[in-house]
Amino acid sequence: MSAKIIPTPAARLDLDRIFSYFVAKNRPHVAAQFNDAFEETLAFIADFPEMGVPLDSKKKRLAGMRIKPIRRFKKYLIYYRVQTDGVYIMRIFHGHQDIESLL
């Protein structure tokens, strides 16, 4: 049985920022491909939430966070937490960003 996916407001803003970037670069077709890949990755996370790599951090507030690269867009990473009521999508970042300072 698939887990419920629960995006946080911050994750929704991250997604909007990523789409806006692709559109601003005059690449709406890439934005559409990214959306498809993102949805596929969310479906995988819903089916196998424990498959994401645990985030290696000494910060307590990041305990339990997992990471899953987006299919076909491996430099974009989904940060999420598995809870009893579902999988919380916390943030979506490009891997070159200073992630720990953003989380």
ABEGO torsion letter per residue (X at the ends): XBBBBBBBAAAAAAAAAAAAAAAAAGBAAAAAAAAAAAAAAAAAAAABAAABBBBBBABAAABGBBBBBBBGBAABBBBBBBBAAEBBBABBBBAABBAAAAX
